[in-house]
Amino acid sequence: MFPLRRLLAALGAALWIALLLPVQIVLLKAGSPLARSLPRLFHRGACFLLRIRVETRGTPLTDGPVLFASNHVSWMDIPVLGSVLKASFIAKHEVSGWPLFGLLAKCQRTVFIERRARKTIDHRDEMVVRLEQRDCLILFAEGTSGDGLRVLPYKSAFFSLAERRIGERPLAVQPVSIAFTRLNNMPVGRRATQYYAWVGDEDLLPHLWRYMGAGPGTVVVEFHPPVTIEQFASRKELANYCRNVTRQGVDDAKTGRPPRRGPLPLPRPRDEALAAGGGAAG
């Protein structure tokens, strides 16, 4: 059954791409606002073909530009988040040169950046322009994918974008947690990470092929209360806060606990910390 399952999934994905990719290219060239909406339909179809069931908790912000700060487990994070958000991804520059997947990323209006701290700041202006156009961006704040069992430290340089005001308002940053909770209708344990976690130097296609033979999966996506940089003394504190909130969401989803109500306690706001002499940039 596994070879047939994989073959059907691969054939369905090829047909789905062949159907929607030309349409999206035309919409982009025409400057149509539908170019922002069609990727969500594409990702919903991809989740269906890959048998990924997405459960959502919380409410994503939809009013105005938002930076969604998420943990990163796998290539599956792309269709999972893309199926529930009308937003563009921030990705490492190497992705733009990948066969087919680079083209798909460009068609979703992905922002490509160098993941070194200095280069990330250089790309900030491009991202600000997108946000001023009321786009929403998805940031994988760990800078790499993890094993799905823990959340790696968030890189504070990625949050330099939050230091810029968009219009008259500080940029809203909404932490998002992604947790793979079930595979083939069984709770996910450490042994199952080989099927969904994409870590190390493994090529994308072999990992994709292995997952397609593993059975249906369930992913819990939780949208946590949004914050702004003005609630923190530095972008480092903002990054740490978003990581802690995300880690709590992952732990709750994997243990079957209901989502906790309300945000984590915040550190001192930036103005108070500056008055006390604690305004390091982080």
C-alpha positions in Angstrom: 0.0 0.0 0.0 2.9 2.4 0.8 4.2 2.7 -2.9 0.6 3.2 -4.2 -0.1 5.8 -1.5 3.1 7.7 -2.3 2.4 7.5 -6.1 -1.1 8.8 -5.7 0.0 11.7 -3.5 2.9 12.6 -5.8 0.6 12.5 -8.8 -2.0 14.6 -7.1 0.6 17.2 -6.0 2.0 17.4 -9.6 -1.5 18.0 -11.0 -2.3 20.6 -8.3 0.8 22.5 -9.0 0.3 22.3 -12.8 -3.2 23.7 -12.3 -2.6 26.6 -9.9 1.0 27.7 -10.6 0.3 29.2 -14.1 -2.7 31.0 -12.6 -0.6 32.5 -9.9 2.1 33.6 -12.3 -0.5 35.5 -14.4 -2.1 37.1 -11.3 1.4 38.3 -10.1 2.2 39.8 -13.5 -1.2 41.5 -13.6 -0.7 42.9 -10.1 -4.0 41.3 -9.1 -4.9 41.3 -5.3 -6.0 37.7 -5.9 -2.2 36.9 -5.9 -2.3 37.3 -2.1 -5.2 34.9 -1.7 -4.5 32.1 -4.1 -1.6 30.6 -2.2 -3.9 29.9 0.7 -6.0 27.7 -1.5 -2.9 26.0 -2.9 -1.7 25.1 0.6 -5.1 23.8 1.7 -5.0 21.5 -1.3 -1.4 20.5 -0.5 -2.4 19.6 3.1 -5.3 17.5 1.7 -3.1 15.6 -0.7 -0.4 15.0 2.0 -3.1 14.0 4.5 -2.1 16.7 7.0 -5.0 17.6 9.3 -4.5 21.1 10.7 -6.1 22.1 14.1 -6.0 25.7 15.0 -6.1 27.3 18.4 -6.4 31.0 19.1 -7.1 33.7 16.6 -4.6 35.1 14.1 -4.5 38.9 13.6 -6.0 40.0 10.3 -6.2 43.8 10.8 -3.1 45.4 9.4 0.4 44.2 8.9 1.6 41.5 11.3 4.8 39.6 11.9 4.0 36.0 12.8 6.9 34.5 14.8 6.8 30.7 14.7 9.0 27.8 15.6 10.2 25.6 12.6 10.0 21.9 12.4 9.8 20.8 8.8 9.0 21.8 5.2 5.5 20.9 6.2 5.3 24.1 8.2 4.9 25.9 4.8 1.6 24.3 3.7 0.4 24.1 7.3 0.8 27.9 8.0 0.0 28.8 4.4 -3.4 27.0 4.7 -4.5 29.2 7.6 -2.8 32.5 6.9 -2.9 35.0 4.0 0.7 35.9 4.5 4.2 35.6 2.9 7.1 33.7 4.3 10.6 35.0 5.2 13.1 32.4 4.0 16.8 32.0 3.7 18.2 33.1 0.3 19.3 29.6 -0.8 15.6 28.6 -1.1 15.2 31.0 -4.1 17.5 28.8 -6.1 15.9 25.4 -5.4 14.4 23.6 -8.4 10.6 24.0 -8.4 10.3 24.8 -4.7 12.2 28.1 -5.3 9.7 29.0 -8.0 6.8 28.1 -5.7 8.3 30.3 -3.0 8.7 33.2 -5.4 5.1 32.9 -6.5 4.0 33.3 -2.9 6.0 36.5 -2.7 8.5 35.1 -0.2 11.0 37.5 1.1 14.5 36.0 0.8 17.2 37.0 3.3 20.7 36.1 4.4 20.4 34.6 7.8 23.5 36.2 9.2 22.7 38.9 11.7 24.3 41.8 9.7 22.7 40.7 6.4 19.3 40.3 8.1 19.4 44.0 9.1 20.3 44.9 5.5 17.1 43.2 4.3 14.9 45.0 6.9 14.0 47.8 4.5 12.5 45.4 2.0 10.4 43.8 4.6 9.3 47.2 5.9 8.1 48.1 2.4 6.0 44.9 2.3 4.5 45.6 5.7 3.7 49.2 4.7 1.7 47.6 1.8 -0.3 45.8 4.6 1.3 42.4 3.9 1.7 40.0 6.7 5.0 38.1 7.1 5.8 34.7 8.6 9.2 34.4 10.4 10.8 31.2 11.5 12.6 32.8 14.4 14.9 29.8 15.2 16.7 30.3 11.9 16.7 26.6 11.2 14.4 23.6 11.7 14.3 21.6 14.9 13.2 18.1 15.9 9.7 19.2 16.9 10.3 18.1 20.5 11.8 21.4 21.7 12.0 25.0 20.5 15.4 26.3 19.8 16.5 29.8 20.9 15.1 32.6 18.8 17.6 34.9 17.1 17.0 38.4 18.3 18.4 39.9 15.0 15.3 38.6 13.2 13.2 40.9 15.4 15.0 44.1 14.4 12.0 44.5 12.0 9.8 45.0 15.1 11.7 48.2 16.0 10.3 50.0 13.0 7.0 51.7 13.3 4.6 50.9 10.4 2.6 54.1 9.8 1.8 55.5 13.2 1.7 52.2 15.0 4.3 49.7 16.3 4.4 46.5 14.4 2.2 43.7 15.9 4.2 40.5 16.6 2.1 37.4 17.1 3.8 34.3 18.4 2.7 31.0 16.7 3.4 27.5 17.9 3.5 24.5 15.5 3.2 21.0 17.1 3.0 17.7 15.3 0.8 15.7 17.6 -0.3 12.5 15.7 1.0 10.4 12.9 -1.0 7.5 11.4 -3.6 8.2 14.2 -1.1 7.5 16.9 0.5 10.1 19.4 3.8 11.3 18.1 6.9 10.1 20.0 10.6 10.5 19.5 10.7 7.7 16.9 8.2 9.4 14.7 10.3 12.5 14.3 12.1 10.9 11.3 8.9 11.2 9.3 8.0 14.8 10.0 11.0 16.7 11.4 13.3 17.9 8.6 16.7 18.5 10.3 20.4 18.1 9.3 21.5 17.9 5.8 18.9 15.5 4.4 17.6 16.4 1.0 14.0 17.6 0.7 12.6 15.0 -1.8 13.7 11.9 0.1 12.2 13.3 3.3 9.0 14.2 1.4 8.8 10.7 -0.1 9.2 9.0 3.3 6.5 11.1 4.9 4.0 10.3 2.2 4.2 6.7 3.1 3.9 7.2 6.8 0.2 7.8 7.1 -2.0 10.8 8.0 -0.7 13.4 10.4 -2.2 16.0 12.7 -0.6 19.4 13.4 -1.8 21.8 16.0 -1.2 25.5 15.3 -1.8 27.9 18.1 -1.9 31.7 17.7 -0.9 33.4 20.9 -1.8 36.9 22.1 0.1 39.5 20.0 2.7 41.9 21.5 4.8 44.9 20.3 8.4 45.9 20.9 7.2 48.7 23.1 6.3 46.2 25.8 9.9 45.1 26.1 13.2 46.6 27.0 15.0 45.2 24.0 14.4 43.0 20.9 16.3 40.3 22.7 13.6 40.2 25.4 10.9 40.2 22.7 12.6 37.2 21.0 12.9 35.3 24.3 9.3 36.1 25.2 8.0 34.8 21.8 10.1 31.7 22.2 8.8 30.9 25.7 5.2 31.4 24.6 5.8 29.1 21.6 7.5 26.5 23.7 4.5 26.5 26.1 2.1 26.1 23.2 4.1 23.1 21.8 4.3 21.4 25.2 0.5 21.9 25.7 -0.4 20.5 22.3 1.9 17.5 22.7 0.7 16.6 26.1 -3.0 17.1 25.2 -3.5 20.0 27.6 -6.0 22.7 26.6 -4.4 26.0 25.6 -3.6 28.2 28.6 -5.6 31.4 28.9 -3.9 34.8 28.7 -0.3 35.7 27.8 2.8 35.0 29.9 3.8 37.7 32.3 5.7 40.5 30.4 9.0 41.9 31.4 9.2 45.6 32.2 8.1 47.8 29.2 10.8 49.5 27.2 10.2 53.0 28.7 10.5 51.8 32.3 13.6 49.8 31.5 15.2 52.8 29.8 14.4 55.0 32.8 16.1 52.4 35.0 19.2 52.3 32.7 18.3 48.9 31.1 17.7 49.8 27.5 20.3 47.6 25.7 19.5 46.7 22.2 20.0 43.0 22.7 
